Amino acid sequence: MTQITISGHHIEVTEGMANAVHSKFEKVLNRYPDITSFNVYLSVAKHEQTAEAVVHFLGQDLVAKAKADDMYVALADLKPKLDSLLEKRKATVKAHAHEKIDLAQESELEEAG
């Protein structure tokens, strides 16, 4: 199973923050087992807390970002954004897979006809 890597920029990643990240994103890892890397970057700049997730999923890096006055709120906002990106990527890959099958079937029909 893929592990979540947490890094902080201008912020110390506390045990509470790490627990919040793991509790929010463990379900994401379970739902999308094809995730090969999962990095979360937490940063602070001018009273603005930013949470960013970089995930490698089905051959592509996906990046989701959320900003808020509180890091826990930013993490909560990040989860639906990441879910949306992952779902779109999964649908795109699935759609392309079906298109390839249809093209193969067409060429077989043309050869047979």
C-alpha positions in Angstrom: 0.0 0.0 0.0 1.2 3.5 -0.8 2.4 5.6 2.1 1.5 9.3 2.5 4.6 11.5 2.7 4.0 14.8 4.6 6.4 17.8 4.3 6.2 21.2 5.8 7.5 24.5 4.5 7.8 27.3 7.1 5.8 25.1 9.4 6.5 22.3 11.8 4.3 19.3 11.0 2.8 18.3 14.3 1.5 14.9 15.3 -2.0 16.3 15.1 -1.5 17.6 11.6 0.0 14.2 10.5 -3.0 12.4 12.1 -5.4 14.7 10.3 -3.7 14.0 7.0 -3.7 10.3 7.5 -7.3 10.1 8.7 -8.6 12.2 5.8 -6.6 10.6 3.0 -6.5 6.9 4.0 -9.9 6.5 2.5 -8.7 8.0 -0.7 -5.9 5.5 -0.9 -8.3 2.6 -0.2 -10.7 3.9 -2.9 -8.0 4.3 -5.5 -5.5 1.5 -5.1 -3.6 2.5 -8.3 -2.1 5.5 -6.6 1.7 5.0 -6.7 2.8 8.0 -4.7 1.0 10.4 -2.4 2.8 13.6 -1.1 1.2 16.3 1.0 2.9 19.6 1.4 1.8 22.0 4.1 3.0 25.6 4.1 2.4 29.0 5.7 2.8 32.3 4.0 1.5 35.6 5.4 -1.2 34.2 7.6 -2.4 31.9 4.8 -2.2 28.2 5.4 -1.8 26.0 2.2 -2.3 22.3 1.8 -1.2 20.7 -1.4 -1.4 17.1 -2.5 0.6 15.6 -5.3 -0.5 12.2 -6.3 0.7 9.9 -9.1 -2.3 8.0 -10.4 -2.6 6.0 -13.6 0.4 7.5 -15.3 -0.1 11.1 -14.4 0.7 13.5 -11.6 -2.3 15.2 -10.2 -2.0 18.3 -8.0 -4.7 19.7 -5.7 -4.3 22.8 -3.6 -6.4 24.4 -0.8 -5.8 27.6 1.1 -7.5 28.8 4.4 -6.8 30.7 7.6 -6.5 27.3 9.4 -4.5 24.3 8.3 -7.2 21.8 9.3 -9.7 23.7 7.3 -7.3 23.7 4.3 -6.9 19.9 4.7 -10.7 19.5 4.8 -11.1 21.6 1.6 -8.3 19.6 -0.1 -10.0 16.2 0.2 -13.0 16.9 -2.1 -10.7 18.6 -4.7 -8.4 15.6 -4.8 -11.3 13.2 -5.0 -12.7 15.1 -8.0 -9.3 15.0 -9.8 -8.9 11.3 -9.1 -12.4 10.5 -10.3 -11.9 12.6 -13.5 -8.6 10.8 -14.2 -10.1 7.4 -13.6 -13.1 8.2 -15.9 -10.7 9.5 -18.6 -8.5 6.4 -18.6 -11.6 4.1 -18.5 -13.2 6.0 -21.5 -10.0 5.7 -23.5 -9.8 2.0 -22.8 -13.3 1.6 -24.2 -12.5 3.6 -27.2 -9.5 1.4 -28.0 -11.7 -1.7 -27.8 -14.2 -0.1 -30.1 -11.5 0.8 -32.7 -10.2 -2.8 -32.6 -13.7 -4.2 -33.1 -14.2 -1.8 -36.1 -11.0 -3.0 -37.8 -12.0 -6.6 -37.3 -15.4 -5.9 -38.8 -13.8 -4.2 -41.8 -11.4 -7.1 -42.4 -14.2 -9.6 -42.1 -16.5 -7.6 -44.4 
